[in-house]
Amino acid sequence: MALTASFSEAQPVGEPSQIVFTDTSTGTDGSVTQRRIYIAKADGSFIVESGVTTDYNAWPNFPSSTTITLDLLDKDYATRLVVEWCDVSGNVLYSVQQDAVGFTSYNEDYDYGLTQLMTANPDLVDDNGFRQHKSDLRDFIDSGDRAISRASDLYNAQRCYDLATNLRIKSQYYFNADN
Amino acid sequence: MALTIPQIVSIAEVSQYLALTSKTNGKIYDGGNFNLVRLLYMVRKNVDRKYNQDPTDDTLTATSNYLLALCGPYRFIAEQKVIAGGGGSISPITPPTSIVPYDFQVDGSSFIPTGGTSVTLPIEWQGLNIILVRGGVPQSMINDGVSACYSWDKNTRLLTLINAPATSTELIQIYPIL
């Protein structure tokens, strides 16, 4: 049976910088020996692991290697994903694209941390800065997800995620969690 | 039987819209200091996502209990909807066919009218405990001779307001504990 190429992706728990790709292809094609993973940002540039000089991340050893973990995210991103199945010479034999995928573990994990703080100190809810900014964080993440799920709009999704990231990296101003 | 985290998430989801419809009717129970609807949504999203990531995460006990506490009095109605017909701690011997909490503003013809001090609840409330909320504040059954409190006889279904009759425009809610 000929190869039907497909893949899935996920972020492992507690590792927001990583993406785990899983090759879910069915069938066979003896010509395929390797894969390439393209992770395109909203601005069209590509995300690759440190030290990689190409636009893609190599995924060798097809079909024996069915998963690969890439450690390459420094914040939340709205991306377009392309995986190519290639022969030994690098000729593309199969290609699968996912138009819009959001990776939001940085901000989602941080948001959960804020809930943990509220659990330990319920009075934080009464703090004007804390509650409003936590609400904003939730809105920014959800809005980015909506831009992706409803419109495959990477540009606006990334803008939303960056607003959430701004709250997270400047938490000392937005969340008086240390008080 | 303890509630599972998926049950707590579902209860919070139901409590969210119950709190919303209560708010839009002009009757607010949110502790007076935050939009409960919004808070339930935010915390529920966090707990649900964490549970889906890792059901064994050891922080989930605390955060899910916090979420359940946020549901306040809406929890009891929500539990009835989420776990309707199920077994466990909230399944009564004779499941009620219909128990609708009371939620009204006191006037001359309300369930407890202006100046009223007692009311007998319908037969389906027999055997149940209740929570009485006045002006958004859960009431105590401890009578110190001064503070507003209440008594409830679950056999006769007689609810008595003590030290403070119902006042005009006051918001009163009566919730069954199943």
Interface residues (C-beta under 8 A of the other chain):
Chain A: V13 E108 D111 Y112 L114 T115 Q116 M118 T119 A120 P122 V125 D126 R131 K134 S135 R138 D142
Chain B: N33 F34 R38 L39 Y41 M42 V43 K45 N46 V47 R49 K50 Q53 D54 D57 T59 A62 T63 N65 Y66
